[in-house]
Amino acid sequence: MQITKRNVDLVVDDSLMRVYIAAPRSAGRYPGILFYSDIYQLGSPITRLADHLAGYGYVVAAPEIFHRIEPIGTIIEPNDLGRMQGNDDARRTAIAEYDADARAVIEFIKKESLKLDSLIDPHKIGTMGFCIGGHLAFRAAFLDEVKVAVCCYPTGIHIGKLGRGVADTLSRMGEIRGKVFLAFGSIDPHIPEEARKTVIQGLENAGVDYTLSLYEGANHTFMRDDGDRFDPVATDRVWAEVTAFLSQVFQD
């Protein structure tokens, strides 16, 4: 499916937040997806992932997660200095601010759905994210409108690490009413087996409807196609499973 691409601006807490929009070119009504990057923001490896999802028939809205700190359009380089910069931006952003951004993008999706020529079905809203964005996508599932969350190697859920303060993600899992898909790499040092078990136990205790896929030999950030941890086989498997999962959820 061919797609279109554009940028829109939202203001959250008096801060301008750029949101990258990728959507099907063909007329119709499609699910809306709040799409989160990793700590490097909206560089081409992330926008290619957003574009890929849009091509399956989704309106994808990807915000710059550090808009309160970085100038609009900032792409953080995926190297040692960039990792320091991104992690520092994450540390300096309050958890309530991340949550406010999620609400703002969901409200934007709902508002867009009211337009006569809208491509968005307001009854079909989900979220997807990678690394810190996987954690953010998980938290976005606390919102009633979110029917499904796809969380790819989500970091920090097991220890409450996300931004300034301690994230209460584990204790709030009972607020999730939609379905959750979790994708983990088996050799990811940031989410080892014990961390995965903690997340799984929390989901089980909360009665969340979830699916977990573990990709053998895959490392952290294995879906980024610009680094030495990129795993094209695992990435293809994720897309096959995720697109089928989303299709099923939105058809129910």
C-alpha positions as CSV (number, residue, x, y, z in Angstrom):
1,M,0.0,0.0,0.0
2,Q,1.4,3.4,-1.0
3,I,1.6,6.0,1.8
4,T,1.8,9.7,2.4
5,K,4.1,11.5,4.9
6,R,3.8,14.8,6.7
7,N,4.6,16.6,9.9
8,V,2.1,18.4,12.3
9,D,2.7,20.5,15.4
10,L,1.0,20.0,18.7
11,V,1.5,22.1,21.8
12,V,1.8,20.3,25.1
13,D,2.5,22.2,28.3
14,D,3.5,25.2,26.2
15,S,6.1,23.1,24.3
16,L,5.9,22.6,20.6
17,M,5.8,18.8,19.8
18,R,6.5,17.7,16.2
19,V,4.5,14.6,15.2
20,Y,5.4,12.7,12.1
21,I,2.4,11.2,10.3
22,A,2.6,8.3,7.9
23,A,-0.8,7.2,6.4
24,P,-2.2,5.1,3.5
25,R,-2.6,7.1,0.3
26,S,-5.9,5.3,-0.6
27,A,-9.2,6.6,0.8
28,G,-10.7,4.6,3.6
29,R,-11.0,4.3,7.4
30,Y,-7.9,2.9,9.1
31,P,-6.8,2.4,12.7
32,G,-4.7,5.1,14.3
33,I,-1.4,4.2,16.0
34,L,0.5,6.3,18.5
35,F,4.1,5.4,17.5
36,Y,7.1,5.9,19.8
37,S,10.7,6.1,18.9
38,D,13.7,5.0,20.9
39,I,16.0,7.6,22.6
40,Y,17.4,8.8,19.3
41,Q,14.0,10.3,18.2
42,L,12.7,10.3,14.7
43,G,15.7,9.5,12.6
44,S,15.4,7.5,9.3
45,P,15.6,4.0,11.0
46,I,12.5,4.9,13.0
47,T,10.5,6.7,10.3
48,R,11.2,3.7,8.1
49,L,9.5,1.5,10.7
50,A,6.6,4.0,10.9
51,D,6.3,4.0,7.1
52,H,6.3,0.2,7.0
53,L,3.4,0.0,9.5
54,A,1.5,2.6,7.6
55,G,1.8,0.6,4.4
56,Y,-0.2,-2.2,6.1
57,G,-3.2,0.2,6.5
58,Y,-2.6,2.3,9.6
59,V,-2.4,6.0,10.3
60,V,0.8,6.3,12.3
61,A,1.5,9.3,14.5
62,A,5.0,9.5,15.9
63,P,5.9,12.3,18.3
64,E,9.3,13.7,19.2
65,I,9.6,12.4,22.8
66,F,12.1,15.0,24.0
67,H,10.4,18.1,22.6
68,R,10.7,19.9,25.9
69,I,14.5,19.6,25.8
70,E,15.6,19.3,22.2
71,P,14.9,21.8,19.4
72,I,12.2,20.7,17.0
73,G,13.5,18.2,14.4
74,T,16.4,17.1,16.5
75,I,17.7,13.6,15.5
76,I,20.1,12.2,18.0
77,E,23.0,10.2,16.5
78,P,23.1,6.5,17.5
79,N,26.7,6.6,18.9
80,D,28.3,6.9,22.3
81,L,27.7,10.6,22.6
82,G,24.2,10.3,21.3
83,R,23.4,7.5,23.7
84,M,24.5,9.8,26.6
85,Q,22.4,12.7,25.2
86,G,19.3,10.5,24.7
87,N,19.6,8.9,28.1
88,D,20.0,12.3,29.7
89,D,17.0,13.7,27.9
90,A,15.0,10.7,29.1
91,R,16.2,11.2,32.7
92,R,15.2,14.9,32.6
93,T,11.7,14.3,31.3
94,A,9.1,13.8,34.0
95,I,6.9,10.7,33.8
96,A,3.8,12.9,33.9
97,E,5.1,14.8,30.9
98,Y,5.4,11.6,28.9
99,D,1.9,10.7,29.9
100,A,0.6,14.2,28.9
101,D,2.2,13.7,25.4
102,A,0.4,10.4,25.0
103,R,-2.9,12.0,25.9
104,A,-2.2,14.9,23.4
105,V,-1.5,12.5,20.5
106,I,-4.5,10.4,21.2
107,E,-6.7,13.5,21.3
108,F,-5.2,14.6,18.0
109,I,-6.0,11.2,16.5
110,K,-9.6,11.5,17.8
111,K,-10.0,15.0,16.5
112,E,-8.6,14.1,13.1
113,S,-11.1,11.2,12.9
114,L,-14.0,13.8,12.9
115,K,-13.0,15.4,9.7
116,L,-15.2,14.5,6.7
117,D,-12.2,13.2,4.7
118,S,-10.5,11.5,7.6
119,L,-8.6,8.3,7.2
120,I,-8.9,7.4,10.9
121,D,-11.5,5.1,12.5
122,P,-11.8,6.6,16.0
123,H,-12.9,3.2,17.4
124,K,-9.6,1.6,16.4
125,I,-6.7,3.2,18.3
126,G,-3.5,1.5,19.3
127,T,0.1,2.2,20.1
128,M,3.6,0.8,19.3
129,G,7.1,1.6,20.4
130,F,10.7,0.6,20.7
131,C,13.1,0.6,23.7
132,I,12.0,3.5,25.8
133,G,9.2,3.9,23.3
134,G,8.1,0.4,24.1
135,H,7.7,1.4,27.7
136,L,5.8,4.6,26.6
137,A,3.6,2.5,24.4
138,F,2.9,0.2,27.4
139,R,1.9,3.2,29.5
140,A,-0.3,4.6,26.7
141,A,-2.3,1.4,27.1
142,F,-3.6,2.8,30.4
143,L,-5.8,5.2,28.4
144,D,-9.3,3.9,27.7
145,E,-9.1,4.6,24.0
146,V,-6.2,2.3,23.4
147,K,-7.3,-1.1,22.2
148,V,-3.8,-2.6,21.7
149,A,-0.2,-1.9,22.6
150,V,2.8,-3.4,20.7
151,C,5.9,-3.0,22.9
152,C,9.3,-3.9,21.2
153,Y,12.1,-4.6,23.7
154,P,10.5,-2.1,26.2
155,T,13.1,-1.0,28.8
156,G,12.7,-0.1,32.4
157,I,9.2,-1.5,33.1
158,H,10.6,-4.0,35.6
159,I,12.4,-1.4,37.7
160,G,10.3,1.7,37.1
161,K,13.0,3.4,35.0
162,L,11.6,5.8,32.4
163,G,12.2,9.5,33.3
164,R,12.4,11.8,36.2
165,G,11.1,10.0,39.2
166,V,10.1,6.3,39.5
167,A,7.6,5.0,36.9
168,D,4.6,3.3,38.5
169,T,4.1,1.1,35.4
170,L,4.1,-2.3,37.2
171,S,1.6,-1.2,39.8
172,R,-0.8,0.2,37.2
173,M,-1.0,-2.8,34.9
174,G,-4.6,-3.4,36.1
175,E,-5.6,-0.3,34.2
176,I,-4.9,-1.9,30.8
177,R,-8.2,-2.9,29.1
178,G,-6.8,-3.7,25.7
179,K,-4.4,-6.3,24.4
180,V,-0.6,-6.2,24.7
181,F,2.1,-7.7,22.4
182,L,5.6,-7.9,23.8
183,A,8.7,-8.6,21.6
184,F,11.9,-9.4,23.3
185,G,15.4,-10.4,22.1
186,S,16.8,-13.4,24.0
187,I,20.2,-11.8,24.5
188,D,19.1,-8.3,25.3
189,P,21.2,-7.1,28.2
190,H,18.7,-4.4,29.1
191,I,15.8,-6.8,29.6
192,P,17.3,-10.1,30.8
193,E,15.3,-13.2,31.7
194,E,14.6,-12.0,35.3
195,A,13.3,-8.7,34.0
196,R,11.0,-10.4,31.5
197,K,9.7,-12.6,34.3
198,T,8.9,-9.6,36.4
199,V,6.9,-8.0,33.5
200,I,5.1,-11.3,32.8
201,Q,4.2,-11.8,36.4
202,G,2.8,-8.3,36.6
203,L,0.6,-8.9,33.5
204,E,-0.5,-12.2,34.9
205,N,-1.4,-10.8,38.3
206,A,-3.3,-7.9,36.6
207,G,-5.2,-10.3,34.2
208,V,-4.0,-8.5,31.1
209,D,-4.6,-10.2,27.8
210,Y,-1.0,-10.4,26.4
211,T,1.1,-12.2,23.8
212,L,4.9,-12.5,24.2
213,S,7.4,-13.4,21.6
214,L,11.0,-14.1,22.3
215,Y,13.4,-14.0,19.4
216,E,16.4,-16.3,19.9
217,G,19.8,-14.7,19.4
218,A,18.3,-11.2,19.0
219,N,19.9,-8.3,20.9
220,H,18.5,-5.0,22.0
221,T,17.3,-2.6,19.2
222,F,17.4,-5.5,16.8
223,M,14.8,-3.8,14.5
224,R,17.0,-0.7,13.9
225,D,18.5,-1.2,10.4
226,D,21.5,1.1,10.9
227,G,23.5,-0.7,13.6
228,D,25.4,-3.9,14.1
229,R,22.6,-5.4,16.3
230,F,20.1,-5.3,13.4
231,D,18.6,-8.7,12.9
232,P,16.6,-8.8,9.6
233,V,15.2,-12.3,10.2
234,A,13.9,-11.5,13.7
235,T,12.6,-8.1,12.3
236,D,10.7,-9.9,9.6
237,R,9.2,-12.3,12.2
238,V,8.1,-9.4,14.4
239,W,6.4,-7.7,11.5
240,A,4.6,-10.9,10.4
241,E,3.4,-11.5,14.0
242,V,2.6,-7.9,14.8
243,T,0.6,-7.2,11.6
244,A,-1.4,-10.4,12.1
245,F,-2.0,-9.5,15.8
246,L,-3.1,-6.0,15.1
247,S,-5.4,-7.2,12.3
248,Q,-7.0,-9.7,14.6
249,V,-7.5,-7.1,17.4
250,F,-9.1,-4.5,15.2
251,Q,-11.4,-7.1,13.6
252,D,-12.8,-8.3,16.9
